[in-house]
Each structure stands twice: as C-alpha cells, then as structure tokens.
Amino acid sequence: MTEETLLVLGCTALTPWARDQLRRLCEQARRRGLALAGADAPGNLRTATPGELARFDTVLPLDVHDPAACRAWAAGRPAVSAVVTIRELSVLPAAVIARELGIAGNDPEAVRRVRNKDLCRERLRAAGFAQPRTALCADRADAERFLRANPPGPWIVKPRDGLAGIGVSRIDAIGQLPEAMRKFGSPPAAMGALPASAGFLVETFVEGAEYSAEGVLVGGVPRVLALTRKGTGEGFVETSQRVPAGLDAATAGEAADAVARALTAVGVTRGIFHVEFWVTPDGVVLGELHDRGGGDYIHALVEHTRPGLELYGTLVDDLLGRAPAPVPDASGAARAEFPLAPPGRLRAVHGWDEVRRHPAVLAAHLQVAPGDVVGPARDSYSRPAVFVAAAPDGEALDALVAGLAARIIFDTEPGGTAV
C-alpha cells in the first residue's frame, strides 16, 4: 500500500505558539502513519533550526504565500494526499493546490471571500446576519465620505485582508483618519513585506465584549469545540485568551449556532476555524471569520480543555476521508496571558523564572532580553512575553493568572527606539 503524504505549507514559524502548532500537527499526523512534506520560502528554510526541519521527510523551497506559484508546483502532480497550513497567508495557496490535485480542500473562491473582509460581510449580511456597516475605500476621500455618512463614531479603520491586528485602529473623529492610514505601511519587521492590499476598510464600531469560537469541520459540518474570551489592551492588542469563555448556556448556544451557520453561508467546508464575535445587548454579532486556527496558543487551550482531543489529527482524518475519533467532553480551564512592559530600554525581568517553573504553567516564552528596547505593543508580534496556565475552573484560573502576572516585573529605563 502506498504511504499517504501530508503537505504542510509554511513549515517554519516566527512565534512560539506557531511552533507549537507545527509540533502538534506533525506529531498527530505521524500517529496516523503519514509521511510529511514541508514547504516554505527559501529564506525561511535557510534560517530554520535543524529541529524544525527534522520533523519532515522532505522539505522543498516554495513561495507558500503565492497562489500562482503553488498552482504551478501542483501542476507537476506531486504525490500529495492532503495539504494543510497554520498560516493566514497560505490558506488560499493550500486551497489552490488541493483544487489542482483534486484532493479535499476548500473552494478557493470561498477562501478569497473570507480573506477579503468586505466580501465576507456582504455574504453574511445577505444571509441575514447582523453586521457592522462597512465600506471598501481606495483613498482618504472615500473613507471621509463614509465617516460623514455614518455618524457619530467611533469607527474602525483596517486593512481589507489584514492579519494579527496589524494596522487596525479605532478612531473617534475624522481628523484621526490620516494617522490610522499611516499604520497600513508599517508591518512588524519579523513579518517581512506583506502583499499589497486592494484598498482598506472603514466600519462602524460594535460595542460589546469580544469572544471567538474555535473548531473544525468534519464532513462539511462545523463543530464548535470551544468559545474563547479575549482580553484586549490599547489599540486592540490581545492580552489574554481564556477557555471556557464564561458565557451563559443560552448565549454560548446562540454563538455556536451563528458561527456554524456563518461558515456554511460563506462556503467553508474544510479545516480548522477561528471566528470572532461580539456579545451585544441585541445579541451575537459576528466579526472576522478565519478558515485556519487561532494564534496565541488558542489551539493548546482547546486541546487542554478537551482532554484527549487531537485537533490537527481530526482535521487530517477529515481531509483523508477517515472516520474521526469522538470529541471528548469539555473539562477544566486554560488561559494564555501576554504581560506587557512599560516602553524603554529593558534592564531586567524579575519573577519570570518563578512563573515559568510554576506547576500550573503549560508553556512560557520571554521574547525580550536585557538591552532590548521595548516599545508599545502594537500587534500580535510586538508583545514581550506569554505564558499559558491551567486550572480546574475559570474562576480559579483567573485568580491564578492574576497572581502569576503580578510577579513579573519588566524593569525598563527611558531611551532608545524600538524596532
């Protein structure tokens, strides 16, 4: 019998949570007897660690963010049984490869619809979902017309197809628009150059607590596995993720139902999903849909609170037409916390080792060192640290995390310019 091969688009990672995603994905695929092929840009492969590349039987250089390059590669009919990715920018290329090879995957048009947030909102609005008013703008004049036609604010200004909170601003007055637009051209250095976006979006602001739904599609049917409560800081930077979300049963049911119907409405049929939503006085309002898993260790929170669940293994089983294992019952609570540092040159970090060694801490990564210049956190790539903790229930977990976070002290002094 010929061995089946899983292709992983984007086999290297920039963040600790993405490295953990790749580790779990590869381990769960191996337990299913699959060969592993990894693909990434040549520059990423050159800087990858030997351990990262050793997970794969074969590694190939490929522009995994370019649908045309991926389609051309797939036209050579490589022996690939399924294709997956954890990267936002590789979701469309993965769908294109699957279509070219005639294997299971999402319709590329559905992926484009999800990626371009205005198109996604249009489809959801047509399907009867409440959505913020949105305009696709080519320039400042377009945006100002929308702002004047939709008073009194606040409004959200963001890239049409952005990711990781990059370039997202809340503005309360038309005069703040130029500064919001300047953020579009300043992605984190670690991201490299991002693809040019055809316009940007301006939306009316939705008042409400922010949450997200995590899950996987099996046989074309969305299965919501967890609801996540997120904490945010200035500029919409996410500072925590917590499962369970703490919603009452009726609201949780409404949210899970809305998410499942929304994914079906936009045409997503495969993959792990991460769907953001608000809980407002008028009910659940859907935010951005993503046909890939959430970042920020959300995958680890989901697996920890569904003991025995293999999230990526379930995805692979579905892509290969295998019967998935039953979903374990939910149990316990887990939270990812992102402590922030006061801007300045870092002299020392106190209390970190104590937190890292705590028995309830599942993972911990300090991403700055003495001598670094720490700036304000602007997006998911500029937060200085993260730890993940677990407890029997949400109330105990929140108390635990608050106590651990209080032990961490970033000692900074004024001076320097953050990169």
N, C-alpha and C positions, 0 to 999 in steps of 0.2 A: 504494500500500500504506500502510495506517495505521501511523504510528510507534508503537512499543510504549513504555509508560511504566513506570518503576520508582519505586515509592513508598518513601521512606526515613523510617521512623518514628523521631523523635529525630534531627533534622538538625543539632543543635548538640552541643557536647561540653565537659565540665569538665576533662578530663585530657589531657596531650599524647599519650598512646597512643590515646585515643578519637578525638582529632582526626586522628591518622594513619590510624586505621581508616576514618574517613569519607572522607579524601582518597583512599585506595586504592580503596575501594568505588566512589566516583564516577568515578574515572579508568578503572577496569576496566569499569564499566557503559557509559561513553561509548565505549570502544573496541568495544563490541558494538552501537553505534548506538541506544542507548536515550535517550529523554527522561527527565529526572529531576525528580521532585516531592519536596519536603521538607516534613515536618510536625513541629511542636513546640509546646510550651506558649507562649502569648503572651509571658510574661515572659522565656523563653529567647530568643525571636526578637528581643525588644527589645534584649537585651544581646549578641547575636551580632555578630561582626565582619562587615563587608561581604564579606570574602573567604570566610567560611564560607557565607554565603547565596548568593554568586555562583556556586557550584557547581550550583545548581538552576535549572531553567527556571521553576518555580513553587514558591512557599512558602505554606503555609497554617497558620493557627493551629488547634491541636487538642490536647486533653488526651491525649497519646500514652501515658499510663500507665493510662488508664481504658478498660477493655474496652467498657463500655456506650456511652460517648461515641464510640468508634471504630466500633462496630457501627452506631450511628445515622448517622454520617457515611457509611459504606459503603452504607447503605440508599438513598442518593441516586444509586447506580450510577455513581460516577466512573469515568473511562476509565483504569483501572489494570491493567497486565498482570502485575505481581508486586509483592510487598511484603516488605521486609527491615528488620531493625533490628540495631544493635550493643548495645542496652541490655537489661539483665536485665528491667527493669520494663515494657518494651514488647514482650516476646516473646509474651505472651498476647494483647494487643491486635492484634498482627500476625496471629496465628492466627485471631482473630475476624474481622478484615477479610477475610482470604483465604477463610474459610468463607462469609461473607456474599456475596462477589463470585463465588464458585465458581471461584477460581483456586487454583493449587498452594500448599499450606501444611500445617503440622502440625495435627492434630486438637486443638482447644482443650482437650479433656479430658486428652490426653497431656501438654500443656504444664502444666496445673494439677497433674498428678501429679508432674512433675519439679520444679516450683517449691515444692511442699509436701513437704519432705524426708522426713517420716514416711511419707507415701503412697508416695513413691518407694522407700524402704527396704522397705516391706511388699511391693511388687510384685517387687523384686529378690530378697527372701528367698523368696517363693513360687516364683520361677523357679530356685531352687537356689543363689543367690549367697550367700557368707558376708557377713554384715552385723553391725555393732555392735548391741547391744541398745538400743532406743530407746523413749522414752515421750513422748507429747504431753501437756503439762502446762498446766492452766489457772491454777495458782497455786503458791505455795511449798509448800503441804501436799502437792500431787500430786508435786512434784519430790522432796520429802524421802522420800516413800514409795518412790519408785523407787530413790533412793540407798541406802536401808536394805535394799532387796530385792536390790541388785546390788553388794555389797561386793567388794573393799575400795577401789575407786577406782584411779586417778583417773577423772574423768568430764568430759564436755564439756557445757556449757550454752550454748545459742544460740537465736536466733530461728527460728521454723518456716520462714520464707520469706525469710531474710536475704540479704545480698549484700556483697561486698567485705570480708569479715571483720568487719563491724560487729556489735558485741555478742556476739562469741564469746569464751568463757572456758574455761580448764581449771581445775577445782577438785580438791583432794586431800582435802577434809574437808567435811562437811555445813555446818559453820559458815561456809564461804566462799560459800554459795549466795546470801545476800541481796546481797552486793556484785556477784556475777555478774549477778543480775537487774536491778540498777540500770543496768547498761550498755545495756539494751534501749532506754531512753528518751533516749539521748544520741548520735544520729547526727551526723556531721560537718556543720557549718553549710553547706558547699557543696552538700550533698545536698538541703537543704530538708526539708520534712516527708515522712516515708516512710509508706506505707499501714499502717494498723493490722493487726497480725498476730493471728490467732486462736490464741492460746496460744504456747508455746515448747517447745523440745525439750531433753531430757536424754539423753545417750548414754554408753555405756561407751567408754572411751578405747582407741584402737587403737595399739599400739606398732609402729612401722615407719617406714622412710624414705618421704617424700612425693613423689609424681610426678603428672603429668597427661598425658592423651592429647588430641591436637588433630587435628581432621579435618573432613570434610564428607561429607554423604550425597549419593549420586548414584543416581538411580533407586530410592530407598528403601534402598540398601545403604550402611552406614557405611564410609568409607575413612579409616583412621588414617594421617595424614601425618607425625606426629612424636610422640615422647614427650619430655616436659619434666621436668627435675629442678628442684625448687624448694628454695630456702633460706628458712628462717624464723627470725625473732627472737622476742623475748619477746612473749607474747600472740598467737602465731600470725601476726604481721605478716610478710608475704612480703618477703624482702630480696633475692631473686635468682630468675631463671628461666633455665634453660640447655637448649639443644637442640644435640646429642643428649643424652639423659638419662644415658648411660653404663651402661645395664643390659646384662647378657649377653644373647645372642641368644635363649636359651630363655625367660628371664623377660620380655623385651620381647615375644616372640611370645605368651606367656600373657596379658600385659596387653592387647595389642591385640585378641586374641580375646575376652577378657572384656568389654572396652569395647563392641565391636561387638554382641555378644550382648545386653548390658545395654540398649543403646539400642533394639534391636528389642523386647526384653521390655517396656519401658515405653511403647512405641508411638510413638517419634520416627521420622519418615520423611523430614524435610526439614531443611536448614540446616547451618550450621557448628556443631561441638560442641566442648566442653571438659569432660573427665571426669577427676575427681581420683581417685587411688588410692594405696594403701599397699603396699609390698612388705614382707611379714612372714615370719617363719620358716615359717609354714604356707602361704605362697603370696600371691597378689594378693588384696587386699580393696578393693572399690570404695568410694569416698567419694561426694561430691556429683556429680550429673550436671547439665550445663548445655546447653540447646539454643540456645546462642549462643557466639560465640568468646570465648576467654580475654582478660583485660586484660593490663596490664603489658608491652605490646609483644610478647606471645606471637605474635600474627599476623605480626609482622615477622621473628621468629626462624624461623617456619615457612617463610615465603616465601624468606628468605635461604638456608636450608639445602635448599631445593628450587628451585634456580636456574631461573627462567622460569615458575614456578608463579604463577597468578593465583587466589588463594584465593577472593576475592569474585566474580571472574568465573566460576569453577566453580560457585559457588552460584547465580548468576543464570542460567547456562546450564541448570542442573537445573530451576529454577523455571519457565523458559520452554519446557522440553521440547527444548532444543537438545543436540546431542552435545558433551560436554565434551572439552577437549584432554587428551591423555595426561598423566599425572602424571610430572614429571621425577624423575630419580633423586636420592637424598639426597646432599649433598656439603657439607663444611665444618661449622663450628660457630658459634653465636651465643649471646650471653648478655645479659640485661638485669640491671643491678645497681642497687640502691637504697641508696646510702650514707646512714647515719643520723647525726644530730647530737646532741651532748650537750644536754640541756634548758637553757634560759636565753635571755637576750636576745642575738641574733646581732650580733657586732661586724664580722665579715668572713668571707669564704670564700676560702681560699687554695688555689691549684692547679687551680681549676675550669677556667679558660680553657685551660690546658695540656692537660687531659683532653679538653675539648670539641674542640680542634683536632687531636687525635691522628688519624692517617690510618686507624686501625682502628676508630674510633668512628663508628657509623652515625647515632646520634641522642643528644642530651644536653639535659636540661632542668633548670634550677635553679629551684625553686619557692618559695624564700625569699630575702629581701634583708636587708641590714644594717638593724637596728632592729626586725626582726620578733622576736616571742617564740616560740621553738621549744619545743614540748612533746614528751613521749614519743610515738613512733609507735604509734598505736592501731589503725590500719586502713589500707586502701589509699589513703585520701585525705589522710593526715597524714604521709606520708614527704616529706622535704625536697628530694630530688633523684633523678634517674635518668639513667643512660647505658647505651647499647647498643653492644656491641663484637663484632667477628667475628674469627675466626682459622681456619687450615686444619683444626684438630682440637681436641677437647675439652681435652686436656692443655695445649696451647699457649694456648688461650683462658683457662683458669683462671689460668695464670701471668700472662697479660697483664692480666686484670681485677684480680687482686690488686695488681699494680704500679700500675695506674691509680688504684684506690681508695685506696691508701696516700698518693697525692699530694694528696688532697682533705682539707683541714682546716677544720672548722667552728669558728670562734673565738667561743665564747659566754661570757657572764658571768651570774652568778646574778641573778634578778629578773624581774618581770613574770609575767603569766598568759597562757598560750597560749589562742588562740581555738579 
